[in-house]
């Protein structure tokens, strides 16, 4: 049994750093910025503050899970790279719904992946950042969020 407790608090009662974390998350999700560093620079907070609070604050309407996120990954045609990507998704505890990889052209493939966000799923932003840092990954782009 978890001893976590949840509260509904008016925006004016929150410390400024928490509001900035929400704004940084919004920037990342809207793809106006590509990295956590760019988002934290834009809202003028440290990356450590972002990581400290990112999983603890959500806009009221956004706290629900069960969403589907579809993203596209451009990647080298390297043996084992798809397996590494799928392992990161599994470690984040997201449910893989669909996988489509194109036939590689010039040793580069496109992967489209749809995942369901479950109650136990860790931060999607962190998962995507971690995948993007893998050797052989050119970029990760979110296509849809439902």
Secondary structure in CASP SS format (residue, H / E / C, confidence):
PFRMAT SS
TARGET T0000
AUTHOR 0000-0000-0000
METHOD secondary structure of the structure
MODEL  1
X C 1.00
X C 1.00
X C 1.00
X C 1.00
X C 1.00
X C 1.00
X C 1.00
X C 1.00
X C 1.00
X C 1.00
X H 1.00
X H 1.00
X H 1.00
X C 1.00
X C 1.00
X H 1.00
X H 1.00
X H 1.00
X H 1.00
X H 1.00
X H 1.00
X H 1.00
X H 1.00
X H 1.00
X H 1.00
X H 1.00
X H 1.00
X H 1.00
X H 1.00
X H 1.00
X C 1.00
X C 1.00
X C 1.00
X C 1.00
X C 1.00
X H 1.00
X H 1.00
X H 1.00
X H 1.00
X H 1.00
X H 1.00
X H 1.00
X H 1.00
X C 1.00
X C 1.00
X C 1.00
X H 1.00
X H 1.00
X H 1.00
X H 1.00
X H 1.00
X H 1.00
X H 1.00
X C 1.00
X C 1.00
X C 1.00
X C 1.00
X C 1.00
X C 1.00
X H 1.00
X H 1.00
X H 1.00
X C 1.00
X C 1.00
X C 1.00
X C 1.00
X C 1.00
X E 1.00
X E 1.00
X E 1.00
X E 1.00
X E 1.00
X E 1.00
X E 1.00
X E 1.00
X E 1.00
X C 1.00
X C 1.00
X C 1.00
X C 1.00
X H 1.00
X H 1.00
X H 1.00
X H 1.00
X H 1.00
X H 1.00
X H 1.00
X H 1.00
X H 1.00
X H 1.00
X H 1.00
X C 1.00
X C 1.00
X C 1.00
X E 1.00
X E 1.00
X E 1.00
X E 1.00
X E 1.00
X E 1.00
X E 1.00
X C 1.00
X C 1.00
X C 1.00
X E 1.00
X C 1.00
X C 1.00
X E 1.00
X E 1.00
X E 1.00
X E 1.00
X E 1.00
X E 1.00
X E 1.00
X E 1.00
X E 1.00
X C 1.00
X C 1.00
X C 1.00
X C 1.00
X C 1.00
X C 1.00
X C 1.00
X H 1.00
X H 1.00
X H 1.00
X H 1.00
X H 1.00
X H 1.00
X H 1.00
X H 1.00
X H 1.00
X C 1.00
X C 1.00
X C 1.00
X C 1.00
X E 1.00
X E 1.00
X E 1.00
X E 1.00
X E 1.00
X E 1.00
X E 1.00
X E 1.00
X E 1.00
X C 1.00
END
